[in-house]
């Protein structure tokens, strides 16, 4: 048995409501074998556990570890040569990216996440070339890297069985391209395909291999409506319910995806999912930018969760999600950094501020984001979208001790008026340099700017050395293919959207 006591100037265990954090001043947390036993006065906990190792942070605020509820890669698309185009065009430019070792790639973004207080990540993997064995091997590398650095990961491999580049069948799109582009693209898309049964086998195998692991769990991910057939969606939903795991599904990220749903189903994407019977608290809709008011009612009534990816929505011109509407309806809304945040990194502290600011609609009513609300998105609500559920996201007895310690004095130097609530001041002023310690599962994984289990400098040096090599012939061919295909992808979407002016998200249910 291992016991520790972690003392702090202030411990915020969670959020009571959108205006009220649950705050304990001059408090401590007693942890036994990685699980929280009690939160209370330090002297009381020391009396109950006299042999516990004590960690003291007298200037610090302790928060629940943040949850990045939507994440894909380590090295960012921009680093690998893909600019911030609109999403649908961006897919084409990513064809050219160099191959990166999956373990190194995972560690790269894990460094950034942990240094900003992220302790749990929802890793949505995909776009892998090769068959089942290659995909299983890559998944194992990703999961192993998270365990190596000491970070929690809720892992899923995104199911894509159709429409892999544009919003129509691969064969139909390629048939209209000139040769040899058509042949090269079809071969590239086929290399990413995997029989649907292999997706299910992968899930079941990974789930069995990770049973009993403290840091890694497995869930499911139908990639998006255009990437999955109705039969696949219902099969994945049945598996999620059978195994008691959540699903994460990109949906309505762009106006083009909204139009695709109408063309395919004659209704909105959310209404279609409702009619298929796959909505519910076990399903998270990633992005959810283009829901109608009726869609929001359907999602809220079914308990379906949303993951808000604010930076990504801005960078890829996807739009602004109706966060204030989701909050007014009492929906569970997590927060994701997606490929990278607004500053081309995985800085959750920066993302908190972006979400806080991006939805400040004109007026004086109390309907804009608050600091406690945004903290809840990045902790408790985010946790609910992962396979860890209510075992993380708050600093309550019975939950895993995942926490971030932020030096309040350093964050607010040289002065902060106490009329501003402590959490408000901290969230709006703290930078990653004020993060002094991060605990995961009761262990210190980051302290004083260093990672306790992995040599960051060595990992970065290896990445620099491997990616600094000349492109392989296969990488050169993909770069040429991406450049050749991009104009045809853009042409596919010319005129795709209706000519009628688009109505705002809160308009009555209609096609536009």
Secondary structure as UniProt FT lines:
FT   STRAND          3..17
FT   TURN            18..19
FT   STRAND          20..32
FT   TURN            33..34
FT   STRAND          35..41
FT   HELIX           42..48
FT   TURN            50..51
FT   STRAND          53..64
FT   STRAND          66..71
FT   TURN            77..81
FT   HELIX           87..93
FT   HELIX           94..96
FT   HELIX           102..115
FT   TURN            116..117
FT   STRAND          118..125
FT   HELIX           132..149
FT   STRAND          152..157
FT   HELIX           170..175
FT   TURN            179..180
FT   HELIX           181..191
FT   HELIX           196..209
FT   TURN            210..212
FT   STRAND          216..218
FT   HELIX           225..227
FT   HELIX           230..243
FT   STRAND          247..251
FT   HELIX           255..265
FT   HELIX           269..276
FT   TURN            281..282
FT   STRAND          283..287
FT   HELIX           293..302
FT   STRAND          305..308
FT   HELIX           310..315
FT   TURN            316..317
FT   HELIX           323..328
FT   TURN            329..330
FT   STRAND          333..335
FT   TURN            342..343
FT   HELIX           348..358
FT   HELIX           371..376
FT   HELIX           377..381
FT   HELIX           382..384
FT   TURN            387..388
FT   HELIX           389..391
FT   TURN            397..398
FT   STRAND          403..407
FT   HELIX           408..412
FT   TURN            413..414
FT   TURN            418..419
FT   HELIX           422..429
FT   HELIX           432..434
FT   STRAND          435..440
FT   TURN            441..442
FT   STRAND          443..447
FT   TURN            448..449
FT   STRAND          450..451
FT   HELIX           456..467
FT   HELIX           473..493
FT   TURN            494..495
FT   TURN            505..506
//
